[in-house]
Amino acid sequence: MPDPATYRPATGSIPEQPGVYKFRDPSGRVIYVGKAISLRQRLNSYFADPANLHPRTQTMVFTAGSVEWTTVSTEVEALQLEYAWIKEFDPRFNVKYRDDKSYPYLAVTMGEEFPRVQVMRGAKRKGTRYFGPYAHAWAIRETVDLLLRVFPVRTCSAGVFKRAGQIGRPCLLGYIDKCSAPCVGKISEEDHRALAEEFCDFMGGSTQRYVKRLEREMRHASNDLEFERAARLRDDIQALTRAMEKNAVVLPDDTDADVFALAEDDLEAAVQVFHVRGGRVRGQRGWVVEKVEEVDTAGLVEHLLQQVYGDTTADAVPREVLVPTEPPFAHEVEQWLGGLRGSKVQVRVPQRGDKRALMETVARNATQALALHKVKRAGDLTTRSKALQEIQEALDLPEAPLRIECYDVSHVQGTNIVASMVVFEDGLARKSEYRRFTIKGQDGSDDVAAMREVITRRFRRYLSENADAPVDLTPEAESEEPGVPAAIDPETGRPRKFAYAPQLVVVDGGAPQVAAAAAAMAELGIVDVALCGLAKRLEEVWLPDDDQPVILPRTSEGLYLLQRVRDEAHRFAITHHRQRRSTQMTASVLDEVPGLGPARKKALLAAFGSVKKLKAADAETIAAVQGVGPKVALAVVRALHPEEQPAAQPAIDMATGELLD
């Protein structure tokens, strides 16, 4: 790891002017970009006592191998150059805002000869006007469907448009008056472009102007006794009204603003923004960012505005940007945004009134987004590490249990007894390592004996796959395959299914289940794997040979992780049990077929996969299965299709015509 003292520049060589600096790693890759009013003051702070640096800043300084800088004339130029370099080099230690999903926009391709209205995602294109973003694409289509009554702009693709022009016949929308059909010359290029401009004006907030115009035309048509046209205009007004109602009115009609809010912790921050145009919320977006550099809320806001507006068009920059905290270079940010928009832009924190209330709404959305993100990730790295550390301390383990296996037994009144093994590594589920067991020859009411069998089979297989010679593996887990006793399969190069031992085994149950598992492990000589049980009733943690359980606090991250592991094992066991029970119930119809024993039934199910597929086969196909002859195949067909068998006919004496007994 590089020593910062080896590449620290001389203090006198660093200028005091504003500028932008880059840290590079020993291979020359840019790992951090920053700006400063005084380069000398800022850079000297990185080479002070490392113990006083923030941990993430300390990591960056010790990862870097060199530092360089570029001076600029003003802070605004520094802001622009910093954004350009972050975009160009994508440094690993810079905060980078990324959408948590791809949002759809309502786009109007004004750069085309005949503008088209469509749903668009991804990077914005030059010459296209965007409205949104929307939460769902279907919301855009509903809005467009309503507005096409009044603004019948083209919505078809280039291929459909060209083909309609070649055959001289418009598509269905052209016939139902939801497209002005420029493809066949029903409207000129100039008039169609004017129609698209009106569509954009309405979506941009100029709603009342078009509603009032249609109302005037409706009254004139009514006065001229043109009642059909008046009725059509009335329906158009209703369509515009419904489209307007889809956007909530929150602020005065002349309000043009983006409202940002953040929710953050030590590791991550969630951002939400509401786009308000014409006093209505026209769109909403969200980001989640990892705080890979030392940064406060004001710094997050500055980075956010850089990356949101850095590549946008002038019409996407609003007159007002409402933020929870002013960025450090608020005046310079306003100048930069004003240059992008071409007119003055104000960046401020709302203090009271409707704008403050809207800011609080956006903040609640950000808080919920951060909580949802945490749930989706099953806890961040710090939380998982804390949970494993709490388990280590509570169970007095020599190290944190990075691999945890949990076992559960499932059955219904002693039938279809199965067990599950789930694996969590580093606090996260490792589903490729899950295993299922079928328990045979056990009393279904004895969960303890079933648990002992499962633990015995699992660790017997572990010893086999890591031994120098094969051992007897019977009975084996249902999902196991016979093979050479080695931890790594020589054919695939992958570990055997039971090659790795866990640091901790968790069983679903209390002291009896723990004692059974401990006895099984002791018989096999497994002494380096910790064991505990989690009882459902009071969520108590039981250890072998302990008369009293370990009680973890309800708010403990360690207890929460153990609960998740136990619940996952229970879910996996229940799923397996239901599958076996369903298969058994379905296959029971074959038990009554004469001449069809267990071996032939197993062969049929293996050949066809299910009774449903077997039922669709004819007698000849069934007879082709090895061990099943024509006679048995015919019996199977008759058993699976009883409704198709002819009813027994009464015997008749041909001489007298009377029924015979």
N, C-alpha and C positions, 0 to 999 in steps of 0.2 A: 504494500500500500504506500503511495507516495507521501512524502513528508512535506507539509506546506512550506517549511523553511527552505526547501530546495528550489522552489520556483517563486518565492516572494519577491516582488519587484522592490527596488530601492524607493523609499518614501519620496525622495526628491524628484524621481523620474515620473511620478504619477501627477497628471495635471489637476488643477483645482476646478476646471471648467465642468459644466454639465456634459454628460455623455452616456454611452452604453458600453457595457463590458461583457466579455464571454469567458467562461471557464471551460477549458478543454481537458479531457483525460489524456493519459500518456500516449494513446494511439491517435490523438488529434481530433477526436469526436467532441463536439460541443455538448456539454452536459448541463450548462446553466447560462441564462441570459438575464441581465438586470440593467437598470438605469439609475442614475444618481444626479442630483444637483451639483454635488462635488465628488468627482471620482476619487480623489485622494482620501477624503474622509470615509467614504463608503468602503473602498478596497482595504484600507488599513484595518477596518473593523473585522474583516474576515481572517486576518493574520494575527489577531490578538491571542490571548490565552485560550487554547481550544476548550478547556474545561468550562469557560464562560459562554461558549456558543450553544445555540439550540441543537439538540441531537441531530436533526435532519440537516441543519447547516453544517454541522461538524462532519457528517458523513460525506456531504458534497465536497467540502474542502479537502478531505483526505482521499477522495476519489479522483480529484482533478490533478493534472500534471503541469498546467500552465494557465496563465490568465493574460488577456489582451483587452484593449479598450479602443473606442473611437469617440472623439470629442465632437460635439454639435454646438450650434449657436444658441438654441433655446430649449426649454423643457418640452415644448410641443414636438420639436424634431426628435428629441430623445424618446418620447412616447411612441412616435411613428416608427422609428428605427427599431425599438425594442420589439414591437409587434411583428415587424417584418422579419426579424431574426428568429423569433419564436416560431413563426410559421415556417420559415425556411429550414431550420435545424431540428425542430421538434425536440428540445432538450428534455432529458429524463427527469431533471429536478425542478422544472418549472410547472406551475399549476396550469393545467389544460382543461378547459371546459368542453365536455363532450355530451351530446344529447343522450339521454337514457333510452331514446328510441327515435326512429325516423318519422317525423311529423309530416302529414300531407298538407299541401297548400292548394288553394284555388288559384290557378294561373291563367292569364290571358296573354297569348303570344302576339303582342302588338308588333313584333319585328317581322311577322309573316305578311304576305300579300293580302291574305284573307285571315284575320286574327281568329284564333281558336280558343275556346274555353275548355279547360281540362283539369284533372287532378294531377299534381306533380309532387314528387319527393326528391330529396338529394340536393345537390348544389344548384344554386340559382343561375339562370342563364341570362345573358345580356339581351335586352329588347323584350323581356317578358315582365308583366306586372303580376305581383303576387299578393294574395290576400289570405290571412290566417296567421299562424298555422292553426289547424283544427285538430281536435282529439281523434276524430275518426273520419275515414274517407266517405262513409255513407252520409255523414252530416253535410259534406260539400255537395254530394250528388242531390240530396234533398233540396238544398238551397238553389242549386242550378236549375233543377227541374221546375221550381216555382218561378224563377226569374226568366226562363226561356219563353214564357207566355208573353212577357212584355218586351224582352230584349232577345229576339230569336237569333242569337249569334251561332255561328258554326261550332259544333262540338266533335265532328268526325275526324278520324285520322287522315293522314296524307293519302294513304292508299285508297280508302273509301271515297275521299273527295275526288281523286283523279279518275277512279272508275265510274263514278256517277257522271262526271263531265263527258267521259267517252261514250257512254250509252245514252246520254241526254235525258236521264230520269233521276230525280232526287231520291234520297232514302226516305224511310218512314217519317222521320221528324219533319222533313220538308212538306209532306202531305198533311200532317196534323198541325201545321203552323207553329211548330216549336223550333224551326230553322228557316231562315230567310232564303235558303237554297242558292247561295252564290255560285255553287258548282255548275248550275245550269243557266246562270244569267238572270235569275229572277230579281236580283238586286245588284247594283253596280258596286265596284270596289270601294268607291268613296262613301256610298251610303252604308255599306256594311262596316267600314271602319268607324263611321260616325256612330253606328249602333254599338260597336264594341266599346267606344269611348264612353257612351252613356252607361253601359253595363259597369265599366270600371268606376265611373263617377258615383253610381249608386252604391257599389260595394265599398267605395272610399268614404262614404258617410253622407253624400248629398241625396238623402232619401226623400225628404219632404218635397223637394222641388218637383220630382217625378210624380209623386202621389197627387199633388195639387194640380199638375198639368192634366193627368188622367181624369181627375174629378171635373175639371172644366170641360174637357172633351165629352165626358159622359152627359153633363147637363146640356151641352149644345146638341148632342145627338138626340137626347130626349125631347128637347124643344122642337127639333126638326122632324119629330115622329119617326126617327130611325131607332126603333126600340131594340132590334137585334144587335146593332152596333153598341147601343148603350148598355145592354146586358153583358156583352163581351168585355167592355171597358170596366164594368162593375166587377166582373170576375178577375180582371187584371189587377185592379186595386186591392182586392182581397188577397191575391197571390203575393203582391208586394208587401202587404201588411203582415202576412204570415212569415215571410222571409225576414222582415224587420224584427218580429217578435222572437226569432231564434237567437238574437243577440241581446243580452241584458242591458238595459239603460242604467248607467251608474253615475254618470257625470254630465255636466252641461253639454249641449250639442257641439260646441266649438272646441271641446277638449281633445287634444291629440297628444297622447302620452304612452310611454312604456313604464310599467310599474314592476320593479324588481324587489324580491325579498329573499333572505337567506336563512337557513337553519344549519347550524354547524356544531361539531364536536372537535376533539383534538385531532382526529384523523381525517374526517371527511366533511364536506359541506354540500347541502342540496340547495339549488336555486330554482325559483319559479318566477315567471314573468307573465303578466297580463298585457296584451297589446290593446290599448283603447284608442279607437278612431271614431270621431264624431260622437263622443260620449258613450260609445258602446264597446263592450269587450268583443273584439274581433278575433282573438286568438289567444292561445296559452301554450307555453313551453316549459320544459323542465330539464335540469342538468344535475348530475351528481359528480363531484370532483374529489379526488384524493389530495390532501394537503401535503404534497411532497416537499415543499419548502416552508420555511418559517414565515408565516404571513398572518396578519390580523384581518379583521372584517373589512376595514377600509382598503387594505391591499387586495382582498378578494374582489371587492367591488370594482376596483380599477382594472384588474385583469379581466373581469367579466365584461366590462364595457368595451375593452380593447377587442376581445375575441368575438363579441356579438356583432359589433358594427364595423369591424376591420375590413371585411370583404363585401359589405352590403351596398346597395344602391342608394342614391340620394333620397328617393321617396320612402325608403324604409326607416330613415332616421326621423323620429318625431320631434315636435317642438319642445317637448318636455320629457325629461327622464327622471323618474322618482325612484330614489334608492334609500335603503335603510340607514346608511352611513355615507357621508361624503368621502370620496376618494382623496388620497394625499395631494394630488395635483388637480384639484377640482377645476380651477380656472383654466388650466392647460387642456384638460379633458373637454371642457365646454368649447374651447377654441377649435380643437381637433374635430369634434362632432359638428360644429358649425361649418367648418370647411367641407365636410362630407355632404352636409345637407344643402349648403349654399345660402343659409340664413341662420339666425341666432338660435341656439339650442341651450336650454337651461337644465342643469343637473342640480337637484336639490332634494332635501329630506322633508316630506310633508309633515306638518306639525298638528294640524287640526282639520275638522270638516270631513267632507266626503272622500277626499283623496287620502286622508289618514285612515279612514275606515276601510277603504279599498286596500290600502297597504297592509292592514291587519288581516284582511281576508287572504291576500297573497301569502303572507307569512304563515298562516295556518296551513295552507296548501304545501308550503315548503317543509314545514315540520312533519306533516303526514308523509310526504315523499321520502324524507330521510328515514323515518321509522319503517316505511315499506321496504326501502332499500336494505336496511339492516336485516329485516326478516328474510328477504330474498337471498341474502348472502349467508343466512344461518349464523349471523354474528360476524363481526369483523375480526381480523387477526388478533387484535389486542384482547377482545372478549374471549375468543377461543383459547388463547394462551392463559388468560386468567382462570378460565374454567378448568383446564388441565392442571394448572398449578394448585387450585383448590382441592381437586381430587387427590393429587399427590400428597398434599398435607393432611387431608382428612383420613386417608387410608395408610399413611406413613409409608409411602413407596419410596424407593431409592431414586427414582427419576419420574418425570412426567409420563403418563401412559399415552404415547403417541398413537398406538394401535390398540383399539378397544374392540372386543368381540362380545356380543350379547346373544343369549339363547332363550328361546321361549317354546313351550309345548302347547299344542292346540288339538282339541278333539271335541266330539259331541257324544256324551254318554258312552265313552269307551270305544267309539268307532272312528275309523279313518284317522288314527293318531299320527300326527306329524310334528316336526320341530323345525325351527328356523335358526340360522346363524347370520347375523348382520355384522358388518365391519365399519367402524369409524376410524379414519386416520387423520390426525391433526385436527380433530373436532368436526370433520366433515364426512358424510356418508360415502363409502366406497362401494357402490352397488355391484361392480364387477366381481367383488369378492364375496358376495352373499352366497349362502348355501342352504339347501333344503334337505331334510331327512325324513324318511318314512319309518315309523316305529312299528315293528311286528313282534308278535308273541308277548306283548305286555298287556297288563290289565289297564284299560284306559282310565280308570279312576285313580291310578297311582302315578301322579305327575312326578313324584320323586324318583321312582325307578326309571321312568322315561328320560328324565334329565340326566341321570347317571349314564344311561346307555349312549345318549347323544355326546356327552363330554368324552366318554371312553372312545367312541368311534372317531371323533374329531382328532384327538391327540394320538390315537394309535396310527392314524393316517399321517399325522405330522412326523412321528418317529420313523415311519416307513419311508417317507419321501426324503428324509435327511439321514438315513442309515446307509451302511455299506452293503447290506444284503437285504433281500425282500423278507417281509414278515407276513403272517396271515392277516388279511385285511377284513375278513368276514365278521360281522355284517358290515357292508359299506354304505356310505351315504348315497342317496338316490342319484345325485348329480355327479358322483365320482366315476372316473374311468380307470380301468386297470392300466398299469404302466410301470416302467422301471423306477426303482426307488432312488430318485435323485431330486434335489431341490429345483434344478433347472431341467426342463424337458429338452433333450438333445435335438429333437426334431423341430420344435417351434422356437426354442431359445427363451421361452417364457417360464416363469416360476410355476411349479406344480400347484394344484388347487389348494392344498393344505400345507404348503412348504414353510410358511411364515408363522411364527408363534406370536401371540399378542403379549403386550405388557400387562393387560388387565382383561379378565373374563368377568362379565356381568351376567347373572342369571335372573330371570323374572321370578321372584318369589322371596320368601323369608329364610329363616334358619334351616328348615328341612332341606330345601332345594340347594342351599349353599353347602350343607354337610354332604349331600349326595355328590355334588360336583367335586368337592374336596377329596372325597374318598376315591372317586374315579381317577383324579389326577395323581393322587398318592400311589395308587396301584401301578400306574405307568411310569412313576418316577419323575413326574413333572413338578419341579420344586422352584423354578425361577419365574413362574407366572402368577401374578396376584389375582385374587378372586374376591368377589363380593356379590351380594344379592340386593335387589331393590324391591321392597314390598309395596304393593299398590295402596294399601289401606291408609297408611300414614306417611308414605314415601320415606320409609326408614332404610338405611343402608346397613346390611348385615355382613359381618366378617366371619370367617371360619373360627370355631372354638371360642367365640365371644358370646357371653350370655346377654349382653345388652347391645342394642344397635347404635350406630353412629347417626346422630341427628345433624343434618346440614340445615342452615337457615333457608327459609322459603325464598329469599331473594338471592341465594347463592347461584353464581354462574355454573359452578360445578354440579349442583343438583339439577339445574336446568338441562345440562348436557346429558347427565345420566338418564333423566326422564325421556329426552328425545331418543336416546339409544334404545331404551326399553320399549318405548311406544313403536319405534320402527320395527323392532324384532316381533312385537305382537302383531303389527299390521302384516308383515311378511308371512308369519305363520298362519294367520287367519286366511289370507289369500290362497296359500297352498292347500289348506284344509278344504276350503270351498271348492277348489278345482277338483280335488280328488273325490269329494263327495258327489259333485255333479257328474263326474265321469262314471262313478260306480252306479249312480241311479240311472243314468242313461243306458249303461251297458247291461243292466239287469234283465232286459228283454231277451238277451241272448242266452240267459241261463236256462230257459225253458225249451230251447231247441234240442230235439233228440239227436244224439250222436255228436253234439258239439261240446267237447270237454274244455278244460282250462287252457290246454296247449293250443288247440285250434282257435279258440276265442282270442287268445293273445296274438296269434298269427294274423287273424283277420283285422284286429284293431291296429296292429303294426302296419299292415299293408294299406289300409284305407285311411287310417288316422282318426276316424270317429265313426260312430254309429250312423250319423246323418249321411256321410259319404257312402257308407256301406249300404244304406237303404236305397241310394240312387243307382247302385250297380245291379246288373242283371245276373242271372244264375250262372251263365257261361263265364263272366268275369270273375265271379266269386270262386268258381271251381278251379280257376287258374292258380289260386293261391296254393302254395306248397302244403300238402297234408290235408287239403279239403277237396273231397271228390264231388261228382255231380249230384249224388243223392243228398249229401249234407248241404250243398249249395242250394238245392231246391227247398230244403227244409228251412234254411235261413231266410230265403225270399218269402216263403209263406208266413213265417213268424213276423217278419217286418212289414208285411202288407196283408194283415188279416181282413181288411175291408174289401180286398179284391178277390177273395176266395169265394167260389159259388156256394150258395146254400145247399145243404144236403137234399137231394130229390127223393120223394117217396117211391117205393117199389110198386109196380102195377102188374097185375096178371094180364098178359096180352090176350089170353083167350076170353076171359070174362070181363076185363076192364075194371076189376075191383082192386082196392088197395090191399097190399099184402102186409102182414105184421112184420 
